[in-house]
Structure formats: structure tokens, C-alpha cells
């Protein structure tokens, strides 16, 4: 914890100077305060770094920056603190005075008459739209004639107020646009907990209707549309589940879903969620049969394969939940060209242990997926086929398919392949694997792992020496250092020399210092680092930033 007035004294002069330069040059962007002293910003330098600062009672209490600097206070934090001071004057507040404020404010409220308070609210609301909107959100349920229209109006006003001249809500104004939306959703949850069921429903439906109007007119990088939809539909789900909610209200909610679901504004966002919510309400109200015409209409209209499959899955699920099993089975069999339905039938065959039929079903599925060039689906089918070969003890087929899966870059089958082949024949298989990997040169990461797991350490050292970089050596250091200490130190030395030669900015120099510190900690590392520092300080003495990063190294 650092007093804001003493902050500069706690920072190294060079760091302070660079941080101040960042601030003056306008490198601090998206500075935000949550109103409770928690600040966030993006500071641009060699890269963009996120900084968070917690300032309470004039003291910097906590801070964090995701830059690689391993000191306590970095230049990005300095720039952010200076930006905060520029944004809002921070003064130390006496704690006793702070504690006394609520009491005096309560006394003031108590001393004001109801008429005076009403007059103030009316007058202040006329000059401050945000205050007026907050007041309306807080007390909307007190207006018996307001109904859903008042929530619709509040949300529309909030969204429209954040739009630019071309009707688009940019990233910086998205929070402002959704402030009223989230306040209303908070209010809805509060009312629901108090046993008020109608107002939460009105709020949730108004949010869904209005937010859906702006899905194509906003930079929603923070996912506010998704958050608001999720919260609104969660409210509806809670209402559907509660036994205390009157059935007429649940019927009304279902009717709303039937009206909204076909609307085109939900096609790109919300359509799936409305359907899921509608099906849930259909079950609760006993009106499941009314969903089928809507599904059939959507199935006929859709041009999206993904959407078609999802709609068919919903229809199949409805058949099953209603006990209409013949229609369910027929629908599955009619759509075996889709892997989702083939998987349903496969699961049933496996449950009944009808392995011959299951094997044929998978083989046909592989042909379809290969024709459609869906390699991921093909792989999934082959994994299922492998399980069947194992269960039915088809050893030759099992080994052939296991090899195929492994050599097709599915390295998770390595242990299983080794176990299946057995210790006697494994050396021959291992030689074949290594030869294949060396020939393709496309999966050398696995070759490193293979050498390490098989304890082929001389081969591992040779391969790393051909492609040495610091992180690669570090990854396999524990395997190699005990047996090849001199060789590993030589590799580290050469990698650091090469890195220093290519380094051309402070970020690189900082990384170089970090590498040297890690080598220094190893047994036999200090002499190597001392030698390198002596060399670097002579060769690169005209690079002040590098010298600055290395100055604390001994």
C-alpha cells in the first residue's frame, strides 16, 4: 500500500521517466473506474498491456500489469496512475470523516419533508436524464398503469442514447447502452425474490425484444448482448419452474414465445435460446403439441445445415419426451446422413450389444464424412470403431486402425500403441515411428517428447542442438542436465549470445535479462552468466536500454 503522494518516491527514476513519457504521449487507453476505486486501463508500448489499480482513501493498495517486467512497479503502472490523477483528483480522506458522512446524510434525508423531496426529484430529473432513468428503473413497479411499455421505453431510450450519428453503438458506448438493461434485470431478480412474478416477466420480455433490435448495430466485444439474453431467459426459466407462479402467466409466457420465435430479427441471435425456452414452457403448460407446427415451418424455411440439424434434434427430443417412440425412431432413421442422428442410433446398438450392426453403421458414417471432407467427424467415427474392435477382440483390425490413428498425427494413441504391441516388438515399431517423424519433419515437437519418454537422451540432445532455443532447452533441461551438464550450459550460452545479437528493443533486453537469471540459478550457471555479462557490456555498451536492463545482474 502506497500513499498516492509518495508514489513517485517508490519508483525507480528510470521507470518513472518512461512511465511519464507513456502518459504524456497518450499511451493510456480505455481508462475505466467502477465507482469504487477500482481502475482499469490498456497501456500501449511494445505491446498492449492491461493494468488494474485499486485506490482507496488516497492510497494505491493493489495493482497488477500483465507485462513481462519482473520488478514491483512497471512503467505501465506509472502511466496509469498519472492518467488517474489527471482524470480525477485523488485526495486522502480522513476515515473518521468518511464514516461520519452516511450518518449526516441520513439525518439530512430525515429532515427533508416528502413534498420537498418530491419537488427535488422532479426538478433534478428534468435536468439529468441519467438520474431520471435510474429513478424510473428503481420504482417502475410502483406505476400501476406503466406495464411493459414503460420498460420497453426505458430500454429503447438507453440503447438509442448510446448510438452515434450512423446508428451504431461503438465499443466505448456499449456499457452506457446496457446500463439500464442490467439495472432492470437486477430489479427483476429482486422483485422475483420478493414474490412478484409479473414484473420480472415484463422486464425479461422487454429486454429480449429491445436488445434483439440492436444485435447488428453494436460492437459487442464484451458480450453484453449474450449476457443480457442469458439473464433474461434465466428469469423466464425460473418463472417456469416455480410452482407459485400462476398457470395463466405461464400460458401468457408460452404464447409470447410462439409469437416471437418466427420473427426474423432472432435469426442471427437468440433463435436457439427462444426455441429452448419455448420447449421448456410447452412442457410446463402441457402444450408441447403446439411446438411441432412451428418446428416444421422452421425446418422448411431454413437454409442452414447446422440450424436444420438442431431443429430436427429438437423435434426428435419432443417425440421422445411425449412417448411417441415410433415417430422418434422413424425421424432418427430418416436422418442418418447427419452424424448427430447416426450417433443416436449407434448408442442404441451399443447398448443392445449389437456390434455387427454398429460396425456397419460406423463404416457407412466414415464414407459419408470422408465424402463431405469432415475430417473431425471421420476421426470420431474411427475412434468409436476402435472401441468396437477392442470389445469384440478383433486384434488385427484393432492394431491396424490403432496404427492408422497414431500415424495420422493423433499422438494421444502413443501409449496405447506401445502397450498393444508389447515390449518384444516395440523397438522395431519405435524405429519406424522415428523414421516417419524425421522424414515428414512436420511433428518434431512430438519427436522431442518421444526421445524424452523413451530416455533416448543423446538423440534428444542432438535434436535440440540442431534447433536450439531457450524455451526448448528449458523444457527438457531436467532430462538432460544431470547427464550432459557441459553440453547444456554450452547450448544456453550460445542461445543467449544469438538472442542478444538479434535483440533491438527494451522488451527483448528484458527477456534477455530474464534468460540470464534463469541460467544463473542452475548448478554451474554463474560462471557462464558472468562471462556473458562481461562480453555483452563490452560488445553492446552503446545500447543504453540493454545496459539498463542488465545493470542489476551480478
C-alpha positions in Angstrom: 0.0 0.0 0.0 1.5 3.3 -1.1 0.2 6.8 -0.4 -0.6 8.4 -3.7 1.5 11.5 -2.7 4.5 9.3 -2.0 4.1 7.1 -5.1 6.8 8.7 -7.1 9.4 8.1 -4.4 8.7 4.4 -4.5 9.5 4.1 -8.2 12.9 3.8 -9.8 13.7 7.1 -11.6 14.2 5.4 -15.0 10.9 3.6 -14.7 9.1 6.8 -13.6 10.6 8.7 -16.5 9.5 6.1 -19.1 6.0 5.8 -17.5 5.6 9.6 -17.6 6.6 9.6 -21.2 3.9 7.0 -21.9 1.3 9.1 -20.2 2.3 12.3 -22.0 2.3 10.5 -25.3 -1.2 9.3 -24.7 -0.4 5.6 -24.4 -3.1 5.1 -21.7 -6.3 4.0 -23.3 -9.8 2.8 -22.1 -9.3 4.1 -18.6 -12.3 3.0 -16.6 -13.4 3.3 -12.9 -16.1 1.2 -11.4 -17.0 3.9 -8.9 -15.4 2.1 -6.0 -11.8 3.0 -6.7 -11.0 0.0 -8.9 -9.4 1.3 -12.1 -8.5 -0.5 -15.4 -6.6 0.7 -18.4 -4.8 -0.5 -21.6 -1.3 0.9 -22.0 0.3 0.6 -25.4 4.0 0.1 -25.7 5.9 -2.8 -27.4 2.6 -4.5 -27.0 -0.8 -3.7 -25.4 -0.8 -4.4 -21.6 -3.8 -4.4 -19.2 -3.3 -2.6 -15.9 -5.5 -2.7 -12.9 -5.1 -0.4 -9.9 -7.1 -0.2 -6.6 -7.0 3.2 -5.0 -8.7 3.6 -1.6 -8.6 6.6 0.7 -5.8 8.2 -1.3 -3.6 5.1 -1.2 -2.6 2.8 -4.0 -3.4 -0.5 -2.3 -3.2 -3.1 -5.1 -2.0 -3.2 -8.7 -1.3 -5.5 -11.5 0.1 -5.4 -15.0 0.3 -8.3 -17.4 3.6 -7.1 -19.0 6.7 -9.3 -18.6 8.5 -6.9 -16.3 9.5 -8.8 -13.1 10.1 -5.8 -10.9 7.5 -4.4 -8.5 6.3 -1.3 -10.3 6.5 -1.0 -14.1 6.3 1.9 -16.4 2.7 0.9 -17.5 1.5 1.2 -13.9 3.2 4.7 -13.6 1.5 5.9 -16.7 -1.9 4.6 -15.5 -1.6 6.2 -12.1 -0.7 9.6 -13.7 -3.7 9.2 -16.0 -5.9 8.5 -13.0 -4.6 11.6 -11.2 -5.3 13.6 -14.4 -8.8 12.1 -14.7 -9.9 12.7 -11.2 -8.0 14.5 -8.4 -7.4 11.9 -5.6 -7.2 13.2 -2.1 -6.7 11.5 1.2 -9.9 11.3 3.1 -9.9 11.1 6.9 -11.5 7.8 7.8 -13.5 9.3 10.7 -14.9 11.9 8.3 -15.8 9.2 5.8 -17.6 7.2 8.4 -19.5 10.3 9.6 -20.8 11.1 6.2 -23.6 8.5 5.9 -24.9 9.4 9.3 -25.1 13.1 8.4 -26.7 12.3 5.1 -29.3 10.1 6.8 -30.1 13.0 9.1 -30.5 15.3 6.2 -32.9 12.9 4.4 -34.9 12.6 7.6 -35.1 16.4 7.9 -36.5 16.8 4.4 -40.3 16.6 4.0 -41.9 14.3 1.5 -43.1 17.3 -0.5 -39.7 18.8 -0.6 -38.1 15.5 -1.7 -40.7 15.1 -4.5 -40.0 18.6 -5.7 -36.3 18.0 -5.7 -36.6 14.7 -7.6 -38.9 16.2 -10.2 -36.6 19.2 -10.7 -33.4 17.2 -10.8 -34.9 14.6 -13.1 -35.7 17.4 -15.5 -32.1 18.4 -15.8 -30.4 15.0 -15.6 -31.6 12.2 -17.9 -29.5 9.6 -16.2 -30.9 10.4 -12.8 -34.4 10.3 -14.2 -33.9 6.9 -15.9 -32.3 5.5 -12.7 -35.3 6.7 -10.7 -37.7 5.2 -13.2 -35.9 1.8 -13.1 -35.9 1.8 -9.3 -39.6 2.5 -8.9 -41.2 1.3 -12.2 -43.3 -1.4 -10.5 -45.0 1.4 -8.4 -46.6 2.7 -11.6 -49.8 0.6 -12.0 -50.5 1.9 -15.5 -46.9 1.6 -16.7 -47.0 -2.1 -17.7 -44.5 -3.5 -20.2 -44.5 -0.3 -22.2 -42.6 1.6 -19.6 -39.8 -1.0 -19.6 -39.7 -1.0 -23.3 -39.4 2.7 -23.4 -36.6 2.9 -20.8 -34.5 0.2 -22.6 -35.0 1.8 -26.0 -34.0 5.3 -24.7 -30.9 3.8 -23.1 -29.9 2.0 -26.3 -30.6 4.9 -28.6 -28.8 7.4 -26.3 -25.5 5.5 -26.9 -25.8 5.4 -30.7 -23.6 7.5 -32.9 -24.7 9.6 -35.8 -24.9 6.5 -38.1 -27.0 4.5 -35.7 -24.1 2.3 -34.4 -23.1 1.7 -30.8 -19.3 1.7 -30.6 -17.2 -0.2 -28.0 -16.8 2.8 -25.7 -20.5 3.4 -25.5 -21.7 -0.2 -25.2 -21.5 0.0 -21.4 -23.7 3.1 -21.4 -26.2 1.5 -23.7 -26.7 -1.5 -21.5 -26.6 0.2 -18.1 -30.4 0.4 -17.9 -30.8 -3.1 -19.3 -28.7 -4.6 -16.5 -30.3 -2.4 -13.8 -33.7 -3.6 -14.9 -32.6 -7.2 -14.8 -31.2 -6.7 -11.3 -34.5 -5.1 -10.3 -36.4 -8.1 -11.9 -34.4 -10.6 -9.8 -35.1 -8.5 -6.7 -38.8 -8.5 -7.4 -38.8 -12.2 -8.1 -37.2 -12.9 -4.8 -40.0 -10.8 -3.1 -42.7 -12.9 -4.8 -43.6 -10.5 -7.6 -43.8 -12.6 -10.7 -45.5 -10.4 -13.3 -43.0 -7.5 -13.3 -39.9 -9.8 -13.8 -41.7 -11.4 -16.8 -42.5 -8.0 -18.3 -38.9 -6.8 -17.8 -37.4 -10.0 -19.3 -39.6 -10.0 -22.4 -38.9 -6.2 -22.9 -35.2 -6.8 -22.7 -35.2 -9.6 -25.2 -37.4 -7.7 -27.7 -35.4 -4.5 -27.5 -31.9 -5.9 -27.3 -32.6 -8.1 -30.4 -33.2 -4.9 -32.3 -29.6 -3.7 -32.0 -27.7 -7.0 -32.4 -26.3 -5.9 -35.8 -25.6 -2.3 -34.7 -23.1 -2.7 -31.9 -19.5 -3.5 -31.2 -20.3 -6.2 -28.6 -16.7 -7.2 -27.8 -17.6 -7.5 -24.1 -20.5 -9.9 -24.8 -23.3 -7.6 -23.3 -25.9 -8.9 -25.7 -25.2 -12.5 -24.7 -25.2 -11.6 -21.0 -28.5 -9.7 -21.2 -30.2 -12.6 -23.2 -28.8 -15.2 -20.8 -30.1 -13.3 -17.7 -33.5 -12.5 -19.3 -34.1 -16.2 -20.3 -32.8 -17.4 -16.9 -35.6 -15.2 -15.3 -38.1 -16.9 -17.6 -36.8 -20.3 -16.7 -37.1 -19.5 -13.0 -40.7 -18.4 -13.5 -41.5 -21.5 -15.5 -40.0 -23.7 -12.7 -41.7 -22.0 -9.8 -44.9 -23.7 -8.7 -46.1 -20.5 -7.1 -46.3 -18.7 -10.5 -49.9 -18.8 -11.7 -50.6 -21.0 -14.7 -52.2 -18.1 -16.7 -48.9 -16.2 -16.5 -47.0 -19.3 -17.7 -49.6 -19.6 -20.6 -49.0 -16.0 -21.4 -45.2 -16.5 -21.5 -45.7 -19.5 -23.8 -47.9 -17.5 -26.2 -45.2 -14.8 -26.3 -42.6 -17.3 -27.3 -44.9 -18.6 -30.1 -45.2 -15.1 -31.4 -41.6 -14.1 -31.1 -39.9 -17.3 -32.3 -40.7 -17.0 -36.1 -39.6 -13.3 -36.2 -36.6 -12.7 -38.5 -34.8 -10.4 -36.0 -33.8 -13.5 -34.0 -32.3 -15.5 -36.9 -28.7 -14.4 -36.2 -29.0 -14.1 -32.5 -31.5 -15.6 -30.0 -33.4 -18.0 -32.1 -31.9 -21.1 -30.4 -32.5 -19.7 -27.0 -36.1 -18.8 -27.7 -36.8 -22.3 -29.0 -35.2 -23.9 -25.9 -37.2 -21.7 -23.6 -40.4 -22.3 -25.6 -40.0 -26.1 -25.3 -39.5 -25.8 -21.6 -42.7 -23.8 -21.2 -44.5 -26.1 -23.5 -43.8 -29.0 -21.1 -44.8 -27.0 -18.1 -48.1 -25.9 -19.7 -48.9 -29.2 -21.4 -48.9 -27.6 -24.8 -46.0 -29.5 -26.4 -48.0 -30.4 -29.5 -48.2 -26.7 -30.4 -44.5 -26.6 -30.9 -44.5 -29.1 -33.8 -46.1 -26.8 -36.4 -43.5 -24.1 -35.5 -40.7 -26.5 -35.8 -41.9 -27.9 -39.1 -42.3 -24.4 -40.5 -38.7 -23.5 -39.4 -37.4 -26.8 -40.9 -38.9 -26.0 -44.3 -37.6 -22.4 -44.3 -34.0 -22.9 -43.0 -31.1 -22.9 -45.5 -28.5 -23.6 -42.8 -27.4 -27.2 -42.3 -26.5 -26.5 -38.7 -29.9 -25.0 -38.0 -31.7 -27.8 -39.8 -29.9 -30.5 -37.7 -30.7 -28.6 -34.5 -34.3 -28.2 -35.3 -34.6 -31.9 -36.2 -32.9 -32.7 -32.9 -35.5 -30.6 -31.0 -38.3 -32.4 -32.9 -36.8 -35.8 -32.0 -36.4 -34.9 -28.4 -40.1 -33.7 -28.3 -41.2 -37.0 -29.8 -39.2 -38.9 -27.2 -40.4 -36.8 -24.2 -44.0 -37.3 -25.3 -43.5 -41.1 -25.6 -44.1 -41.0 -29.3 -41.3 -43.5 -29.8 -42.3 -44.9 -33.2 -42.1 -41.3 -34.7 -38.9 -40.7 -32.8 -37.2 -43.8 -34.3 -38.5 -43.0 -37.7 -37.1 -39.5 -37.5 -33.7 -40.8 -36.5 -33.6 -43.4 -39.3 -34.7 -40.8 -41.9 -31.8 -38.5 -41.0 -28.8 -40.9 -40.7 -26.9 -38.8 -43.2 -26.3 -36.4 -40.3 -23.7 -37.7 -37.8 -25.8 -36.4 -34.8 -28.6 -38.9 -35.7 -26.2 -41.7 -36.7 -24.7 -41.3 -33.2 -28.1 -41.7 -31.6 -28.7 -45.0 -33.4 -25.1 -46.1 -32.7 -25.6 -45.6 -29.0 -28.7 -47.7 -29.0 -27.0 -50.5 -30.9 -24.1 -50.5 -28.5 -26.5 -50.5 -25.6 -28.0 -53.7 -27.1 -24.5 -55.1 -27.8 -25.4 -55.4 -31.5 -21.8 -54.9 -32.5 -22.0 -56.1 -36.2 -24.8 -53.6 -36.9 -22.9 -50.9 -35.1 -19.7 -51.7 -37.0 -21.6 -51.4 -40.3 -23.3 -48.1 -39.2 -19.9 -46.6 -38.4 -18.3 -47.7 -41.7 -21.1 -46.1 -43.6 -20.7 -43.0 -41.5 -17.0 -42.8 -42.3 -17.7 -43.0 -46.0 -20.2 -40.1 -45.7 -17.9 -37.9 -43.6 -14.9 -38.6 -46.0 -17.0 -37.6 -49.0 -18.0 -34.4 -47.2 -14.4 -33.8 -46.1 -15.3 -33.7 -42.4 -12.0 -35.0 -41.1 -13.0 -34.4 -37.4 -16.2 -36.5 -37.8 -14.2 -39.2 -39.6 -11.7 -39.3 -36.7 -14.6 -39.6 -34.2 -16.1 -42.5 -36.1 -12.8 -44.3 -36.2 -12.3 -43.9 -32.5 -15.7 -45.5 -32.0 -14.8 -48.3 -34.4 -11.6 -48.9 -32.4 -13.6 -49.4 -29.3 -15.8 -51.9 -31.0 -12.7 -53.8 -32.3 -11.4 -53.9 -28.8 -14.7 -55.1 -27.3 -15.2 -57.8 -30.0 -11.5 -59.0 -29.7 -10.7 -58.3 -33.4 -7.0 -57.9 -32.7 -5.7 -57.5 -36.2 -8.3 -54.9 -37.1 -7.7 -53.2 -33.8 -3.9 -52.9 -34.3 -4.2 -51.7 -38.0 -6.7 -49.0 -37.0 -4.7 -48.0 -34.0 -1.6 -47.6 -36.1 -3.6 -45.6 -38.7 -4.9 -43.2 -36.0 -1.4 -42.8 -34.5 0.3 -42.1 -37.8 -2.4 -39.7 -38.8 -1.0 -37.2 -36.2 -3.1 -38.5 -33.3 -0.3 -38.7 -30.8 -2.6 -39.4 -27.9 -2.6 -43.1 -29.1 1.2 -43.4 -28.5 0.9 -45.1 -25.1 -1.9 -47.4 -26.2 0.1 -48.4 -29.3 3.1 -49.2 -27.2 1.1 -51.2 -24.8 -0.7 -53.1 -27.6 2.5 -54.0 -29.5 4.3 -55.2 -26.4 8.0 -54.9 -25.3 9.3 -57.5 -27.6 8.2 -55.8 -30.9 8.2 -52.2 -29.6 11.9 -51.4 -30.6 11.1 -52.2 -34.2 7.9 -50.1 -34.1 9.7 -47.3 -32.4 12.4 -47.2 -35.1 9.6 -47.0 -37.7 7.9 -44.1 -35.8 11.2 -42.2 -35.5 12.0 -42.7 -39.2 8.5 -41.4 -40.2 8.8 -38.4 -38.0 12.2 -37.5 -39.3 11.0 -37.9 -42.9 7.9 -35.7 -42.5 9.6 -33.1 -40.3 6.1 -31.8 -39.5 5.8 -33.1 -36.0 9.2 -32.6 -34.4 7.6 -31.4 -31.1 6.4 -35.0 -30.7 9.9 -36.3 -31.6 11.3 -34.4 -28.7 8.6 -35.9 -26.4 9.3 -39.3 -27.8 13.0 -39.2 -27.2 12.4 -37.9 -23.6 9.8 -40.5 -22.7 11.9 -43.3 -24.2 15.0 -41.9 -22.4 16.9 -41.6 -25.7 18.9 -38.7 -24.2 21.8 -38.5 -26.6 19.4 -38.3 -29.5 17.3 -35.7 -27.7 20.4 -33.6 -27.0 21.4 -33.8 -30.7 18.0 -32.8 -31.9 17.7 -29.9 -29.5 21.2 -28.8 -30.6 20.0 -28.6 -34.2 17.1 -26.4 -33.3 18.1 -24.8 -30.1 16.1 -22.0 -28.5 15.8 -21.1 -24.8 12.4 -22.4 -24.1 13.1 -25.7 -25.8 16.2 -26.3 -23.7 14.3 -25.3 -20.6 11.5 -27.8 -21.4 13.9 -30.8 -21.4 16.5 -29.4 -19.0 15.5 -31.8 -16.2 16.2 -34.8 -18.5 19.5 -33.6 -19.9 21.3 -31.5 -17.3 22.2 -34.4 -15.0 23.9 -36.4 -17.7 25.1 -33.6 -20.0 25.8 -30.5 -17.8 28.6 -29.1 -20.0 26.7 -29.5 -23.2 23.5 -27.9 -21.8 25.5 -24.9 -20.5 27.1 -24.5 -23.9 23.7 -24.6 -25.5 22.4 -22.0 -23.1 25.4 -19.8 -23.7 25.1 -19.9 -27.5 21.3 -19.3 -27.3 21.9 -16.2 -25.1 24.6 -14.9 -27.5 22.3 -15.3 -30.5 19.4 -13.7 -28.7 21.5 -10.7 -27.6 22.7 -10.2 -31.2 19.1 -10.1 -32.5 17.6 -8.0 -29.7 16.6 -4.5 -30.7 14.1 -3.1 -28.2 13.6 -2.9 -24.4 11.2 -5.9 -24.4 13.9 -8.1 -25.9 16.5 -6.8 -23.5 14.2 -7.5 -20.6 13.7 -11.1 -21.9 17.5 -11.5 -22.2 17.9 -10.5 -18.6 15.3 -13.0 -17.6 17.0 -15.7 -19.5 20.4 -15.0 -17.8 18.8 -15.0 -14.4 17.3 -18.5 -15.1 20.7 -19.8 -16.2 22.4 -18.3 -13.2 20.3 -20.3 -10.8 21.5 -23.6 -12.3 24.4 -25.5 -11.0 27.4 -24.3 -13.0 25.4 -21.4 -14.4 27.0 -18.5 -12.5 30.4 -18.6 -14.4 28.6 -18.8 -17.7 26.4 -15.8 -16.9 29.4 -13.8 -15.6 31.3 -14.5 -18.8 28.2 -13.5 -20.9 27.6 -10.2 -18.9 31.3 -9.2 -19.3 31.0 -9.8 -23.1 27.7 -8.1 -23.5 28.7 -5.0 -21.6 31.7 -4.6 -23.9 30.0 -5.5 -27.2 26.7 -3.7 -26.6 27.9 -0.7 -24.5 26.2 1.7 -26.9 22.8 0.1 -26.3 21.8 2.0 -23.1 18.4 0.3 -22.8 20.2 -3.1 -22.7 22.7 -1.9 -20.2 19.9 -0.6 -18.1 18.1 -4.0 -18.1 21.4 -5.8 -17.3 22.7 -3.4 -14.6 21.3 -5.3 -11.6 22.8 -8.6 -12.8 26.0 -9.6 -11.0 
